[in-house]
Amino acid sequence: MSAETSGWLNRMTLIGNALKRGKAWHWRAEDQGEESNHYDGFVPVEDVKRRLFNFEAVSKPVYAQNTDGSFKIIEGKQAITHSVTGDVFGVVSDRYTIHQFDAALLDNLSNILDSKDLGIDSAGLLQKGAKAWVQISVPENMTTQDGFAIRPTLIGTTSHDGYTSMNFKRVAQAVVCDNTLTIAMAENSNTVKIRHKGNQVQGLESIRQALDIVYSMGDEMMRELDRLTAWKVTDDQFDALVKDLFPISLQEVTFVDPNGNKVTKTIDAQDTRSAGKQNPKRDLLNGLWRTDPRVTPWKNTALGVVQATTTFNQHFSGSDKNRYNRNYTKLLTNQQSDYDKLVMQKLELITA
């Protein structure tokens, strides 16, 4: 489920607002250090500095060994290393500018974090400290008139390995580990990128607009959710959608005509094999629509359709083997969002 160990995730990630969202999936009591990595409210900025960003990335020369055993410096290259452990994060060009995590992420967000309206929702280190993120959010969920809760966030991430620019992006995904960070950064939303060249202050003007970005994201999501809940869907229309999503083939029969030719013809009867595959899927999706608590609060609306089809796709479609990795891949490659769009296109035709 993660490239990181349980011990690393329980000590090198800090998870805020645990009272509202519960513990992260990787929480293990036996792997917690001297302090819990979960906070009831926002994660204090000083704790991020003290517990995570308590080292510096240091530039060291890169050497090549000569045939006589001596060493020479490789011009134009530098190794970026951990000031405490000595781990090498990456070998990069000498034009590469180090962006220390506390300055790049916390200082750049300080004007936002000074606001009482936003705070640190999560922060963490990955890959032995080569990569870091800080995610900020509003203190309370935003809830639609129909009771659907959302939490818009802004995430900042950067690295010392030469692979990642400094990125600031608005996302819906709650980040608690490497996989959820990858999913968040794959979301289709506006991103401010600052390359590791020159002065890292460049781009700060865009970052100062982050407060408006987070709240505008919430407003956009609320408008979309209100649109979906206002879009009425009858049980018959949902049944038609289910049949469209899981079509059952008709039987084909082959016979010899009077001229001795073999002829294949489709008849008005369900193919037994196709019905055997599709009917259980139809029944399961209809069951979600009518009885599942993840769906029923928004039944007979387009939001209920999204809840039902997404729940089916993520929790019931296919075998349980490797379900987590399969869902992760769907989110990362936008297969889930493409599927959601297909469902809405079909629903529009049925309810038009």
ZIVENPE-V477670 format. One record per run of one state. SS is the DSSP state (H for helix, E for strand, - for the rest). FROM is the first residue (numbers start at 1). LEN is the number of residues. If there is no record, write none. Layout:
SS:FROM:LEN
SS:FROM:LEN
//
This chain:
-:1:5
H:6:7
E:13:3
-:16:2
H:18:4
-:22:7
H:29:3
-:32:6
E:38:1
-:39:4
E:43:1
-:44:1
H:45:7
-:52:5
E:57:9
-:66:5
E:71:12
-:83:5
E:88:6
-:94:7
H:101:7
-:108:2
H:110:4
-:114:4
E:118:9
H:127:3
-:130:1
E:131:8
-:139:3
E:142:2
-:144:5
E:149:2
-:151:2
E:153:7
-:160:6
E:166:6
-:172:6
H:178:8
-:186:5
E:191:4
-:195:9
H:204:4
-:208:2
H:210:21
-:231:1
E:232:1
-:233:2
H:235:11
-:246:4
E:250:7
-:257:5
E:262:9
-:271:1
H:272:20
-:292:4
H:296:3
-:299:2
E:301:1
H:302:14
-:316:7
H:323:10
-:333:2
H:335:17
-:352:1
//
